[in-house]
Amino acid sequence: MQSSIVDATQRALGRGARALTVAVLLVACATPNGGGPTGSGGEGGAAGSIAGSSSSGSIGGAGGSGSSSSSSSSTSSSSSSSSGGMPAAKLTASLSSRTYLCKLINNAFLQDPTTNQTQTRYNLMGTDLGVPVAINNTLHLFFGDTMGYKVIWAPGEDPDSVGQIALTEVQADPSAVCKNLKFYVTPDNPSVANGADPAIQRDFAGVYMTPPAGQNIANYIAQPAGPFMNMPGTFEVPTGGLAQGGKAFLFYAGLVETSPDFRATLGYLARWDSPVTTLPNMQILRPIDSLNNGPLGGHFIQIAPVDDGTHVHLFGTGNYRRSGVYLARLGSSALETGGGEELYNPTTKSWKAAAAMSALERQTLPPLFETDGVGELSVLRIGSAGLYVALYQRQLHDLAGNIIDNRVVFRVSAKAEGPWSDALTIIDSKDAAFQGTHCCGQTCPGNQIIHCNLGWLYGTYLLPTATATPAAGGSFDLKLPFVASTWDPYNVVAFTASVHVAP
């Protein structure tokens, strides 16, 4: 597998560069006014200490260091109770402040670098998502469709990429993701583009997938990166992840269909055995759900996993940005193999084995919260406060398909099953003050981050450095750093939100 990705990447890097025009970017990366791509690339995008690099690639390159759940038909929702802190009743949440921090990849325009200098250090000028997974002392950010800067990866090929940074740096200062982020790179040193531009040091490494034994990669990837069938390409992206035993487990949205809309139709699980010492080579373990008569009702294409030590809870959405949020679980020890998956019905407040339900029962399962408009989502458990927190973009449409509401939303609960708080708006696309500060002119210098007439924020992911400070009356003050994607310019930016949560 290691040699396969090296060979594939080297072949890809030998392809000639194409001019990057605005018109091509519009076609390759997104649909206007959608708050990002209308497929899984905009629908959707850990860690261990850096111990050097392998012979087949490195980290950072020249610029840096290199138990199963119940199988009975129905169970009560008594599990997953909070570990302390908040009572298991509906909570209230209020926004205390929101602070824009910085841009990760590009500054005023695609070719304009931030302090990360990704254009020349990693031959990378645009990407989205940034699914966070922490292992030990390192934070990995799993990005979606990634644009090469020069020579490599023509527009529309769009492999995924992986960045990493010391977790302690982000704990001390969330804006460190805009200063000290490193990317996994290919073996080429210097980069294949170095002859064309001597400033380009290394080339970022694209994610490579190996299918389960006896299966075809086409069962999982429909839009590969250029000619490389084992590399997820346009709109085929990570959606959530967690760590177990020093390995990274990534949930992916795949089998993207392009008509009548761009949307992923399959949610699947992949494992990266050595996040520190190898390139991002992942073993696909198994499918999770499908829009077409899936085993979990088609509600788990975008998946945000949370492991509480007993169960892995799966918070999922189905039809992209046309879905509510649903809840499933399985035993933490069964993550890799699967089996014993249960679905939660918030109406009856009960769990039921998915295998014991009819296809119609699974498909008509009520959502945990929201009924429409959700694609990517992020859910985090803050154990010290006994809280589950969720952050996501919600994009609502009228009957003609026009976007009538587009915002970043937060919810909180003392249990995975809820009750969840009412939706709290963190960022509203119609907020005049936000637009006045962050909408771009011809380019996007300073605090300007997005051409607001062309799209909006999407792919909002909470960083695992969130904190909860006890406050009066049994309440908590949360500090929630998160990343969000912008479509034009194609970038990832960082914010921090302060939220007060009360009984």
C-alpha positions in Angstrom: 0.0 0.0 0.0 2.8 2.4 0.9 4.5 1.9 -2.5 1.1 2.3 -4.3 0.6 5.8 -2.9 4.2 6.8 -3.6 3.9 5.6 -7.2 0.5 7.2 -7.7 1.6 10.5 -6.2 4.7 10.6 -8.2 2.8 10.0 -11.4 0.3 12.7 -10.5 3.1 15.2 -9.7 4.5 14.7 -13.1 1.4 16.0 -14.8 1.7 19.5 -16.2 0.3 22.5 -14.5 -2.8 24.3 -15.8 -3.7 27.9 -15.3 -6.0 28.5 -12.3 -8.7 30.8 -13.5 -11.7 32.1 -11.6 -14.0 30.4 -14.1 -12.4 27.0 -13.5 -12.5 27.5 -9.8 -16.2 28.2 -9.9 -16.8 24.9 -11.7 -14.3 22.8 -9.9 -14.9 23.8 -6.3 -18.5 24.9 -5.7 -21.8 26.2 -6.6 -22.5 29.9 -6.2 -24.6 31.1 -3.2 -24.4 27.7 -1.6 -22.2 28.5 1.4 -19.6 26.2 -0.2 -19.8 23.3 -2.7 -23.1 21.6 -2.9 -21.5 18.2 -2.8 -19.4 16.5 -0.2 -16.2 18.4 -1.0 -17.9 21.4 0.5 -20.1 19.0 2.3 -17.8 17.6 3.4 -13.3 17.2 5.4 -5.6 13.1 16.0 -2.5 12.8 16.5 0.8 11.7 18.0 4.1 13.3 18.6 6.3 13.9 15.5 9.1 11.3 15.7 10.6 12.0 12.3 9.7 10.7 8.8 9.5 7.4 7.1 11.5 6.6 3.9 8.3 6.9 1.9 7.4 10.4 3.0 7.6 12.8 5.8 5.7 15.3 7.9 6.4 19.0 7.5 9.1 18.5 4.9 11.7 21.2 4.5 9.6 23.7 6.4 8.9 21.6 9.5 9.3 18.3 11.4 9.0 16.1 9.2 -17.9 -3.7 24.4 -20.7 -4.3 22.0 -24.1 -2.6 22.4 -27.3 -4.5 23.2 -28.7 -6.6 20.4 -32.2 -6.6 21.8 -35.0 -5.0 19.9 -35.4 -2.1 22.2 -33.6 -0.6 25.2 -34.2 2.4 27.3 -32.1 5.6 27.0 -30.7 5.2 30.5 -27.2 4.8 29.2 -25.0 7.8 28.2 -25.9 9.7 31.3 -23.7 12.7 32.0 -20.5 12.1 34.0 -21.1 15.0 36.3 -21.8 18.7 35.9 -25.1 19.5 34.2 -28.3 17.7 35.0 -29.9 15.6 32.3 -32.5 18.2 31.5 -32.8 20.7 28.7 -30.2 23.4 29.0 -30.0 26.9 27.8 -27.2 28.5 25.9 -26.3 32.1 25.2 -23.6 33.6 23.1 -21.2 35.7 25.1 -18.8 36.6 22.3 -17.4 35.5 19.0 -13.9 36.3 17.9 -12.4 35.8 14.4 -8.8 34.5 14.7 -7.1 34.0 11.4 -6.8 32.3 8.0 -5.0 29.0 7.6 -4.1 28.6 4.0 -4.3 31.8 1.9 -4.6 35.5 2.8 -5.9 38.1 0.3 -6.3 35.6 -2.5 -5.3 32.0 -3.3 -1.7 32.6 -4.1 -1.2 35.0 -1.2 0.3 33.1 1.8 -0.5 33.2 5.5 2.2 32.7 8.1 1.9 28.9 7.4 3.4 29.6 3.9 1.6 26.5 2.5 2.1 27.7 -1.1 5.9 27.3 -1.0 6.4 24.9 1.9 3.8 22.3 0.7 2.7 23.4 -2.9 -0.8 23.9 -1.6 -3.0 27.0 -2.0 -6.5 26.1 -1.2 -8.5 23.5 0.8 -11.6 23.1 3.1 -12.9 21.3 6.1 -10.2 20.4 8.7 -11.7 17.5 10.7 -9.8 17.4 14.0 -8.5 14.2 15.5 -6.2 14.3 18.6 -3.8 11.4 19.4 -1.6 11.9 22.4 0.2 15.2 21.9 -0.6 16.0 18.3 -3.6 17.4 16.6 -4.3 16.2 13.0 -6.6 18.2 10.7 -8.1 16.2 7.9 -8.8 18.5 5.0 -11.1 18.0 2.0 -10.6 18.8 -1.7 -7.1 20.4 -1.9 -5.7 22.5 -4.6 -2.1 22.3 -5.7 -0.2 25.6 -6.1 2.0 24.9 -9.1 2.6 21.9 -11.5 0.7 19.4 -9.3 -3.0 18.5 -9.2 -4.9 20.3 -11.9 -8.2 22.0 -10.9 -10.9 19.4 -10.5 -8.6 16.5 -9.4 -8.7 17.6 -5.7 -7.2 15.0 -3.4 -7.6 15.3 0.3 -4.7 16.4 2.5 -3.7 16.1 6.2 -2.1 18.7 8.5 -0.7 18.4 12.0 0.4 20.6 14.9 1.4 20.1 18.5 -1.8 19.9 20.6 -0.2 22.0 23.4 0.3 24.9 20.9 -3.4 24.9 20.0 -4.4 24.7 23.7 -2.2 27.7 24.5 -3.3 29.7 21.4 -6.0 28.4 18.9 -4.6 30.8 16.3 -1.5 28.6 16.2 -3.2 26.6 13.4 -2.6 29.7 11.2 1.1 29.9 12.1 2.6 26.5 12.8 0.6 24.0 10.8 2.6 21.4 8.9 1.4 19.0 6.2 2.3 15.4 5.3 4.4 15.5 2.1 5.5 13.2 -0.7 9.1 11.8 -0.8 10.2 14.3 -3.5 12.8 16.6 -2.0 12.8 19.2 -3.4 9.3 19.2 -4.9 8.7 18.4 -8.5 7.7 22.0 -9.0 11.0 23.2 -7.7 12.4 23.5 -11.2 9.6 25.8 -12.2 9.7 27.7 -9.0 12.8 27.2 -6.7 10.8 28.6 -3.8 8.5 25.5 -3.6 10.1 23.1 -1.2 7.8 20.1 -0.9 4.5 18.7 -2.3 1.6 17.8 0.0 0.7 14.1 0.1 -2.8 13.1 -1.0 -4.9 10.6 1.0 -4.8 7.0 -0.4 -7.4 4.3 0.3 -7.2 0.5 0.2 -10.5 -1.3 -0.1 -11.5 -4.2 2.1 -10.1 -7.6 0.9 -11.9 -8.8 -2.2 -13.7 -5.5 -2.9 -13.3 -2.9 -5.6 -12.3 0.7 -4.7 -15.1 1.8 -7.0 -17.5 0.5 -4.3 -16.4 3.5 -2.2 -14.9 6.2 -4.4 -16.9 7.5 -7.5 -14.9 10.7 -8.0 -11.2 9.9 -7.7 -8.4 12.4 -7.7 -7.5 12.6 -11.4 -6.5 9.1 -12.7 -5.8 7.7 -9.3 -8.7 5.5 -8.4 -7.6 4.9 -4.8 -7.4 8.5 -4.0 -10.6 10.3 -3.0 -11.1 13.3 -5.2 -13.7 16.0 -5.8 -16.4 16.0 -3.0 -15.2 12.7 -1.5 -14.1 13.8 1.9 -13.6 13.1 5.6 -16.6 13.9 7.8 -15.4 13.0 11.3 -12.8 11.0 13.2 -11.6 9.7 16.5 -8.5 7.9 17.9 -8.3 4.4 19.4 -5.0 2.7 20.4 -2.8 5.2 18.6 -4.7 4.7 15.3 -6.9 7.2 13.5 -10.4 6.2 12.5 -11.9 8.4 9.8 -15.5 8.5 8.7 -15.7 9.4 5.0 -18.5 10.5 2.7 -18.1 8.7 -0.7 -19.7 7.4 -3.8 -20.5 10.9 -4.9 -23.2 11.3 -7.5 -23.2 14.4 -9.7 -26.8 14.4 -10.9 -29.3 15.8 -10.2 -27.2 17.2 -7.4 -23.6 16.7 -6.1 -24.0 14.6 -3.0 -22.3 11.7 -1.3 -24.4 8.6 -1.1 -22.2 6.4 1.1 -20.8 6.8 4.6 -17.8 4.5 5.3 -15.1 4.0 7.9 -11.3 3.9 7.2 -8.3 3.3 9.5 -4.9 4.9 9.5 -2.5 2.7 11.4 0.5 5.0 11.8 -0.5 8.7 11.7 3.0 9.8 12.8 5.4 7.8 10.7 3.7 7.1 7.4 1.9 9.0 4.6 -1.9 9.2 5.0 -2.5 5.6 3.7 -5.9 4.3 5.0 -7.5 0.9 5.1 -11.2 1.1 4.4 -12.9 -1.1 7.0 -16.5 -1.2 6.1 -19.5 0.8 4.9 -21.6 2.5 7.6 -24.8 3.6 5.7 -26.1 4.4 2.3 -28.8 6.7 0.9 -30.1 3.7 -1.1 -31.7 1.4 1.5 -28.9 1.7 3.9 -28.6 -0.3 7.1 -29.0 2.8 9.3 -31.8 4.3 7.2 -29.7 6.6 5.0 -29.2 9.1 7.8 -25.5 8.5 8.4 -23.6 9.8 5.3 -21.9 12.7 7.1 -20.9 11.3 10.5 -19.5 12.9 13.7 -18.4 10.2 16.1 -18.0 10.6 19.9 -16.5 7.8 22.0 -17.5 7.9 25.7 -15.5 4.8 26.6 -18.5 2.5 26.5 -20.2 3.5 23.2 -19.2 5.3 20.1 -22.1 7.6 19.3 -22.6 8.5 15.7 -24.3 11.8 15.0 -25.3 11.7 11.3 -27.0 13.5 8.4 -28.2 12.0 5.2 -29.2 13.8 2.1 -26.7 16.7 2.0 -28.0 19.9 3.5 -31.5 18.4 3.3 -31.3 16.5 6.5 -31.8 16.7 10.2 -29.4 15.2 12.7 -29.8 11.6 13.8 -28.2 9.4 16.5 -26.9 5.8 16.4 -24.4 3.9 18.7 -22.4 0.8 18.9 -20.0 -0.6 21.5 -16.6 1.2 21.6 -14.8 -2.2 21.1 -16.9 -2.9 18.0 -15.9 0.2 16.1 -13.6 -1.5 13.7 -15.7 -4.6 13.0 -19.2 -3.2 13.4 -22.2 -5.1 14.7 -24.9 -4.4 17.3 -25.6 -0.9 15.9 -28.6 0.8 17.6 -30.7 3.7 16.4 -32.2 6.2 18.8 -35.8 7.4 18.6 -36.2 10.7 20.4 -40.0 10.4 20.2 -40.1 7.2 22.2 -36.8 8.0 24.0 -35.6 4.5 23.3 -32.8 2.6 21.5 -33.5 -0.2 19.1 -31.2 -2.6 17.2 -31.0 -1.4 13.6 -31.0 -5.0 12.4 -34.4 -5.6 14.2 -36.0 -2.7 12.3 -37.6 -2.8 8.9 -36.2 -0.6 6.1 -39.2 1.7 6.5 -38.7 2.0 10.2 -35.1 3.0 9.7 -35.9 5.4 6.9 -38.7 7.2 8.9 -36.8 7.5 12.1 -37.3 10.9 13.7 -34.2 13.2 13.8 -32.6 14.0 17.2 -32.8 17.7 16.3 -33.3 19.8 13.2 -35.5 18.6 10.4 -33.7 20.0 7.4 -30.7 22.0 6.2 -27.7 20.2 7.8 -24.7 18.6 6.0 -21.4 18.6 7.8 -21.6 18.6 11.6 -19.2 18.5 14.6 -20.0 17.0 18.0 -17.6 17.1 21.0 -17.9 15.7 24.5 -16.4 17.9 27.3 -16.1 15.3 30.0 -15.1 17.6 32.8 -18.5 19.4 32.5 -20.6 16.4 31.4 -21.6 18.1 28.2 -22.1 17.2 24.6 -21.7 20.2 22.3 -22.6 20.4 18.6 -21.8 22.9 15.9 -23.0 22.9 12.3 -24.1 25.0 9.3 -27.8 25.0 8.7 -28.9 26.1 5.3 -32.7 26.3 4.7 -34.5 26.6 1.3 -37.8 27.7 0.0 -40.0 25.5 -2.2 -38.1 26.8 -5.3 -34.8 25.8 -3.8 -33.6 29.3 -3.0 -31.6 29.7 0.2 -33.6 31.7 2.7 -31.6 31.1 5.9 -27.9 30.3 6.3 -26.2 30.3 9.7 -23.7 28.5 12.0 -25.6 26.9 14.9 -24.7 25.6 18.3 -26.5 23.2 20.6 -25.6 21.6 24.0 -26.9 18.6 26.0 -25.9 16.6 29.1 -26.5 13.4 27.3 -26.0 12.2 23.7 -29.7 11.4 23.5 -30.7 14.9 24.7 -32.7 16.8 25.5 -30.7 19.2 23.4 -30.9 23.0 23.8 -32.6 25.2 21.4 -30.5 26.3 18.4 -28.1 29.2 19.3 -26.9 31.2 16.3 -23.1 31.7 16.3 -22.9 33.4 12.9 -25.8 34.5 10.7 -25.2 35.2 7.0 -27.6 38.2 7.2 -25.7 39.8 10.1 -24.8 43.2 8.8 -22.0 43.7 11.3 -20.4 40.4 10.3 -20.8 41.3 6.6 -19.3 44.7 7.2 -16.2 43.2 8.8 -15.7 39.9 6.9 -17.1 40.3 3.4 -14.4 40.8 0.8 -14.0 43.4 -1.8 -12.0 42.6 -4.9 -9.6 40.7 -2.7 -9.7 39.6 0.9 -7.0 41.4 3.0 -7.0 41.6 6.8 -10.2 40.5 8.4 -12.1 40.0 5.1 -12.5 36.3 4.6 -15.2 35.6 2.0 -17.0 37.0 -1.1 -20.4 37.0 0.5 -22.3 37.3 -2.7 -20.9 33.9 -3.9 -21.1 31.7 -0.9 -21.1 31.4 2.9 -19.3 29.6 5.7 -19.6 25.8 5.9 -17.7 22.8 7.4 -17.6 24.1 10.9 -15.5 21.8 13.2 -15.0 22.2 16.9 -11.3 21.8 18.0 -10.8 19.3 20.9 -9.2 22.1 22.9 -12.6 23.4 24.0 -12.8 24.2 27.7 -15.6 24.6 30.3 -15.2 26.8 33.3 -17.7 26.4 36.2 -19.8 29.5 36.8 -22.5 30.6 39.2 -25.7 28.6 39.7 -24.2 25.3 38.3 -23.7 26.9 34.9 -20.6 26.7 32.7 -18.7 29.2 30.5 -17.5 27.4 27.4 -14.6 28.5 25.2 -15.1 26.9 21.8 -12.4 27.3 19.1 -13.5 26.1 15.7 -12.5 26.1 12.1 -14.9 27.0 9.2 -14.5 26.8 5.4 -15.0 29.6 2.9 -15.7 29.0 -0.7 -14.3 32.1 -2.4 -11.4 32.4 -1.7 -11.2 28.7 -1.1 -9.8 28.6 2.5 -10.2 27.5 6.1 -10.5 30.2 8.8 -10.5 30.0 12.6 -12.8 31.5 15.2 -13.5 31.2 18.9 -16.9 31.4 20.4 -17.7 31.9 24.2 -21.0 30.4 25.2 -22.7 30.4 28.6 -24.6 27.2 29.4 -27.1 27.1 32.3 -29.5 24.5 33.7 
